Structure formats: structure tokens, C-alpha cells
């Protein structure tokens, strides 16, 4: 991680990881749930105690629900089931 240790709004990397992002990719339910979940992670200091609220837990569940219904995760579940994992 080449960002500063206190200011996480910049990156010192010499090249961008992405040059653009398709609008469709960030308008779906999974990204929206992820973005909502990120709003609860606003304290970058690991020494500061986090207060987990019911809203935060709801955001976690909503994100996991959104992820698990994606085609990729459904395929992963099918594979695991075929291998005897439930």
C-alpha cells in the first residue's frame, strides 16, 4: 500500500489500477450494497474501537445476500455441492 498512513484519499502508485469503470458495473445491486457497507468503515486507525450497530450488521447481511445471488457465487455453490460440500 503506497498511500499515506493517515490520509487514505490519495495513492502514490506510479500508475492507476483502473483507467475507467463501466457505469453498469457500479449501478448494480452488489456494488450498491458494497458501497453502503463501506460507509461503516470510516476509521482507518486499528487502535480505535469500532461500535457495531444494527444498521452496520444489516449492511453486512445485505452485502452478503447481494454477493451470494450473483452467477459467479451460484456457480461456486454448485461446484462445492458437487464435491460433497454443503
VEXDO-871890 format. One record per residue (C-alpha): residue in one letter; z, x, y. Coordinates in steps of 0.1 Angstrom, whole numbers, plus 5000, padded with zeros to 4 digits. Layout:
N
  mido    pz    px    py
     a     Z     X     Y
...
//
This chain:
86
  mido    pz    px    py
     x  5000  5000  5000
     x  4989  5016  5032
     x  5004  4990  5055
     x  5034  5000  5076
     x  5068  4993  5061
     x  5078  4967  5087
     x  5045  4953  5102
     x  5025  4936  5074
     x  4998  4923  5097
     x  4976  4954  5096
     x  4962  4977  5070
     x  4954  5014  5074
     x  4930  5015  5045
     x  4897  5031  5054
     x  4875  5002  5040
     x  4880  4965  5037
     x  4887  4950  5003
     x  4865  4920  5012
     x  4838  4917  5038
     x  4837  4879  5037
     x  4852  4850  5018
     x  4833  4819  5008
     x  4847  4788  5026
     x  4846  4768  4994
     x  4869  4793  4978
     x  4896  4787  5004
     x  4892  4749  5006
     x  4902  4742  4970
     x  4935  4728  4957
     x  4946  4761  4942
     x  4942  4781  4974
     x  4959  4754  4994
     x  4988  4754  4971
     x  4989  4792  4972
     x  4988  4792  5010
     x  5016  4767  5011
     x  5037  4788  4987
     x  5031  4819  5008
     x  5047  4802  5038
     x  5080  4805  5020
     x  5077  4843  5016
     x  5082  4853  5052
     x  5109  4880  5049
     x  5095  4914  5038
     x  5129  4930  5036
     x  5141  4931  5000
     x  5177  4936  5012
     x  5177  4902  5029
     x  5190  4873  5006
     x  5164  4845  5002
     x  5175  4809  5004
     x  5155  4790  4979
     x  5152  4754  4990
     x  5140  4723  4971
     x  5108  4725  4992
     x  5103  4760  4980
     x  5108  4750  4944
     x  5083  4721  4949
     x  5057  4746  4963
     x  5062  4768  4933
     x  5056  4739  4909
     x  5026  4726  4929
     x  5010  4761  4928
     x  5016  4764  4890
     x  5003  4729  4885
     x  4971  4737  4905
     x  4966  4770  4886
     x  4971  4756  4852
     x  4944  4729  4856
     x  4917  4754  4865
     x  4889  4760  4840
     x  4900  4796  4835
     x  4935  4787  4826
     x  4923  4758  4804
     x  4902  4783  4785
     x  4931  4808  4783
     x  4952  4780  4768
     x  4925  4771  4743
     x  4923  4807  4732
     x  4961  4811  4729
     x  4963  4779  4709
     x  4935  4791  4686
     x  4956  4822  4680
     x  4986  4802  4670
     x  5005  4804  4703
     x  5017  4771  4718
//
